[in-house]
Amino acid sequence: MSFDDLDKSTSPDRGPAALGSNLKRRRLFQGAIAAGGLAAAGAGGLGLAAAQESTEDVGALAVHPGLLHTQADFDRMRAKVNAGLEPWLSGWNKLIANGRAQSTWTARPTAVIIRGGDGQNYPQLYNDIHAAYQNALRWKVAGTTAHRDKAIEILNAWSNTLTAVNGNADRFLAAGIYGYQFCAAADIVRGQSGFDLGAFQDMMTSIFLPMNNSFLTNHNDACITNYWANWDLCNMASKLAIGLICDDNAIRDQAIDYFWNGEGNGSIENAVPFVYSGGLAQWQESGRDQGHSIMGIGLMASIMEMAWNQGIDLYGANDNAFAKAAEYVARYNLGHDDLPFTLYSWGTGQNCAYQEHTVMGAGGRGQARPVWEMVFHHYTARKGFAMPNVGTICGTNSPEGGGGDYGTTSGGFDTLGFGTLAHVRLTWDEMPDNLKPLG
């Protein structure tokens, strides 16, 4: 099975209630209806109220820019690159060498995108999304308006062309992965002259959001455990990002609630089912293979970073369970075999046929993916925790690139990347000596 071939088996309606057809083509602006606070149930030891305590007015509009990057992040990137400091300069050079980061990029907007089955054409979408993101990032660091204008051009072209995302079950992967990535790019140029925010919001709420809701509610009519964590996580990420880009707190809150309480494998207790002593935790897909395990680390980190930038701490959920899982996945992919593994069982298909993993899945072990800097620098630079395995894998893969630097197939575009430029906060020499153990 290739990295891009995920289980496509097809149970009754499970999960949070769908938003309903009345959300089609919906967008909210300043003065729109504000949602209530986040639900307080099932917060796994942290509590939604506590997780959000730094956000005093939950009815307020989202912070912009505030998906994967804030203005403070852009200011830091610009200052470090202008000063010629490492590793940010190497991260910058990695960005500007990418063919998608050029203002000469030619977009290929398409009315119907297909992922899975006959007529697949989805590389046109993911290449253009990464070109929009990379050009927007390049503008924010260097101030080059040609790159800003290219990002706007790409986003507007797709907003005014795309009508559907189709295919077999993989269409839900497309709706999730490319939904959150689209929003991350748009958030950077939001408010710039010429960017049609309304058309973009319409595209996200009429095409992507209904698919995200459908999957998180029904899981393609499969057993609730049939689909791996990645499937939930990408649709959770898209739903959260859409809530933020549309300043719609109801959508945002549903995504956050699913993180805590969702029945599928993307919720925190299902994605990290076994926590061990010594700062390690088993990831839900660890018995499957490492390509998908690393992909899952990147997706959950993106969800947590978007929430963090809005004043909501998901990183600390369940006593930093995600950090322990990241350490676990990183350690195995560094070549260590001294990790505990608990038998993991689940049901597949529509009838929940029994399956189990008894050992670690070695497929794709050691592959490079640009997911680690975001994780490492939250837990170390922001929170002061030691992450020796994630830190080592960061050093091994530095500088992180982005879409186009890790092959041409979709697996190389699952994360927007460029974490060395965007997420490094301290050099190795600046790291404090008294980092806390994860436990």
N, C-alpha and C positions, 0 to 999 in steps of 0.2 A: 504494500500500500504506500503510495506516495504521500509526502507531507500534506498536499492539498486535498487528498481524498479522505473525507471525514465520514463517519457513519451517517447514513441517510434513511435508516429504517423509520417507518412511520407508525394515547389513551385518552382518555377523556379529558375534558377541560380542566386544567390545573393552573394555579398561580393567581396573580392579582387580576382584578377586573379590568377588562379592556376599556380604553377611553371612549370608544364608540365613534360612530360615523360623523357625529356632529363636529368632530375636531378637524375634519378634512378641510384643507385650505385655511385653517385657523392661524392667526398670528396675533400676538398681544404686544401692545406698545405701552408707553408710559400712560398711567392712569387706568390700565386695564384691571380686570378683577384679580385681586391678590389671593393666593391660596392661604389656607391656615398653616399652622405649624406642622412639623414632622410628627408622625405617629410615634408614640413613646414605647410601644410594645416590642418585645423580642430583641432588645438591643445588645444582647450577648455580653453584658458586663460593662459596656461603656455607656449605653443609653443614647437614644437619638437626641434627647434634650441636651445631654451633656456633650455629645458630639458636636452639637450646633450652638453651644453656649456663647461662642464668640460672635454669632450673628444675632444681634439683638432684635432686628426687625425682619422677620422671616417673610414679610410681604414686600420687602424692598426689591428693586430690580437687581438683576445679576451684576456682578463686577465685570467690566469690560475694559481692556482685554483681561480674561480670567478663566480661560479653559485650560490649556496646557501651559500657558505663560501669562504672567502679569506684566504691567508696565515696569515694575521694579526688576523683573527678570530681563527685560529688553535693555533697560539701562545698564545692568551689570554686564550683559554680553557686549554691548557697545563699548563700554569703558575698558573692559579687559582686552578686547580685540584692538582698539585704538592704541592701547599701551603696549601692544605686542607681547602680551603675557601668555604663558602656557599654563594649562593645556587648551585654553580657549582659542588661541590663534590656530592651532592645529585643527580644532573642530571647525573653525571658520573656513580654513583652507579646504577641508573635506567637503563642506557645503558648496563653495563656489566652484569646485571642480566637477560637481554633479551636473550632468546634461540637463536635468529637469529644473535646475536653478537658474537657467538662462532666460533673459527677457526676450529671446528669439524663439522660445518654445511655441509650437503650433498645436493648439488644442483640437480635439476631435469629439466635440459634443455629439451625442447619439440619443435618439428618442427612446429606444428600448434597449436596456442592458440585460444581457443573459449571462448568468453564472450557473453552470451545471446543466448537463444535457446537450442537446443539439444547438448549434449556432452560437456557441460561447463567444462573447466579444468584450468581456469585462475588463481585460487589460487596458482598453481605451479609457475606462473610468479611473482605475487606480493610478495610471500614469499621470493623468491630468490633475487628479487631486493632489498628488505629491508635487507636481510642478507648481500648482497654486500655493501650496504650503511653503515650499522651498523659496519661491520668489518673494512671498510675503515676509518670510523670516529674513531673507537677505535685505529687503527694504528696511525692516525695523532695525537692523544692526548697522547698515551702511548709509541709510537715507536715500538710496537710489530710487527715484520715482519710477523709472522704467520697469523695475521689478514689482513695485506696488501695482502699477497699471496692468502688468501682465497677469498678476494674481487676480485682480478684479475682472479682467477680460475673461479669464478661464471660468471663474465662478459664475459670472453673468451668463456666459454662453451655455453652461449646463443648466442653470436655473430656467432658462427660456427654451430648452430643448428636451430635457429628460421627461418622459411620461410614465415609465414603468421600469421596475427591476424584476425580471422574470428568471425562470430556470427551475431545476429540481430543488431539493431541500437546500442546496447550497445558496439559493437566493437569499436565505436568511443570514448567511454569513456576509454576503455582499451588503445587505441592508444595515447590518451592524457595524462591520469594519469601516466601510466607506461612509456610513452615516456620521460616525463620530469624527472621522478624519476631515470630512467636508466642513463640519462645523468648526473644527480647530483652525482650519485655514481661513474661514470666513470671519472668525472672531478677531483675527489679526488686522484685517482691513475694514472691519466694521466702522462705520462713520466716515469713511473716506469718500470724497466726491466721486461719483460715477458708480459706486457699488450699489446695486439694487437689493437692499436688504429685504424688502418685502417679497420680491420674487424668490429670493433664496429661502426665506422662512416658509413660503408656500410650498416649495419643492420638498423641504424637509418634513413638513407636517402632513402633506398629502401623499407622499410616496414612501418615505423612509419610516416615519413614526408608526403608521398602521402596521407595517411589517414587523417592526420591533415589538409592538404590543401583541400582535398575533403569535409571535414565537414565544414570548415570555408567558403568555396566557395558556396557549394550547400545545406548545412544543411539537408542532407539526403532527398532532394527534398521536404522539408516541407515549410510551411509558415515561414517567417523569424523570427517570434516571437514564434514559436512553442516550441523550445528547451530552457530550462532554462539556466541561466547564467553559471552554472557549466560546461555544455557541451562545450560552447565556451572557457571558461577559461582554462580547462585542455588541449584543443588542442592549444590554444595560448601559454600556458606554454611549451608544448612539442616543438612547432615550434621555440620558442625563445631559448630553451635549445639546440636544434639541431644546430641552427645557431651558437651558441657559441662553442659547442664542436667540430664543424667542421670549426671554424674560417671563417664562411661564412657570411659576413655582409649583403648580399642581403636577406638571410633568416631571419636574425635578424631584419633587418629594416622592413620587411613585418609584422612580429609579432608586433613590436612596433607601426607601422602604424595602425594595426587593433585595438590595444588598444585605439587609439584616434578616429578612423574613421569607425571601423567595424559596419556593419548594425545589427549584431546579438547582443544578450543580454550580451555578455562578454565585449563589449567596455565600457569605463568608464561612459559615460552619460546614457547608457542603464542599466548597472549593478547598478548604483546609481541614480535612476530616480527622487527622491524627496529629496531636502536638506532643512532642517529646521533651525531655529535659535536655539541657545543654544548648538551647537556642535553635532547635530544628523542628520542623513540622512537615509532614508528608503532603504533597500537592495531589489534587484529585486525579491528575493524569500521569502521575509519576510511573505507574505500572504500564502505561500505554507506550509512550516514547518521549524523547526529550525535545524534539522540535515543537510539539504541541504544548509541552510543559513550559518551555521558555516563552512561547507565544502567550500563554495564560498569564505569566508573570507580567509581561508587557501590558496586557489588556487591563488587569486589575490595577496595576500601578497608574495607568491613565485615568481610570475611574477615580482613584483616590486623589490624584493630583488635581483633577478638575474640581472635586469636592473641596479639597484643601484650599484652593484659590478662592472659593466662595465662603470660607470660614467654617467648613464642616470637616471634622477629623474622622476619616475612615481608616487612615493608616494605623491608628492605635487600636483598632477593633480587636476584641478578644485577646487582650494583652499582647498586642503586636504579632498576632498569629501570621499575618502576611509576611512580615519581615523574616520570621522563622522559616516559612515555606520558601522564600527567596533564597535564604542561606542553604537550605536543603537542596534545591534544584541547582544552585550554583556549585555547591560542593561536589555533587555527582558529576556535573559537566566539566569540572576541573580534573577529573580522573580518579577521585576517591571512591572506594568501595565499602567504606566503613560506616554506612548509614543504616539505621533501622528501617524496616519495611513491614507494615501491618497489612495482612490480607485485606484486599479491597474487593467487595462484591457489589453487583448492581444488576438491574433488570433491563433487558433490551427489547426493542420492537414494540408492538402494541400490546403484547401479552406479558411483558416483563420477564422474559426468559432469563434464567439465572446465568450470570457470567462472573468470573473472578480473576483478579490479578494476585499472584503470590510472590512475585519478584519485581524488581525495577525493570522498566522498559529501556533498553539500551539504544534503540533506534534514534539516529540523529544526535548521538551523544557528542558534546563538544562543539557543536556548530555555533557560529557567531551570529548574534542577534542584537540589535541596538536597543536593549531594554533596561540595562543595568544601572546606568548613571542616575536616572530619575529615582530609582529605589535607594541606591546607596546614599545619595546626597540628601534625601529627606531624613533618613534614619540617623545618619552621622552628623552632617552639618547642621540640620535643624534641631534634631532631638538628642544627639549625643550618645547614640548606641554604637557599639562595635559590631561590624559586619565583615569579618575577615574573609569569608568566601566570596561574597558579592564584591568586596573591595578588590580582591585578587582578579576576579573575572573582568572587572572594569579596567584594570590596568592591562590585562591581556588584550582586550578588544579596543583600546583607545587609539585614536579618536573614533568615536561612534559616527557612522555615516547614516544614511537614510535610504529611502526608496530608490532603487537603481544601483546601490552599492553592494547588494547581497543577492545578486542574480536577477533574472528577468521574470521568474514566475511569481505568483501572487504571494507566496510565503515571504519573499523579500520585501513586501510592501504592507505587511500586517501591522507594522508600527511606523510612525512618522520619523522617529529616530533623532539624530543629531544631539544626543544627550550631553556629549562633552562640551559643546558650545552652549547649550541651553540650560543644563541642569547642574553642572559643576559649580559649587559654591566656595569650596576651599581647595587649595592645593594639598598635596600629600604632606608637605612641610608645615602647613597651617592646621592640620588635624590635631585636635586636643589629645593629650597623652592619657587622659583619664576617661576614655569612652566606657559607657556602662555595658555590661553583658545583657544580652536579650533574655537570659534566664535558662 
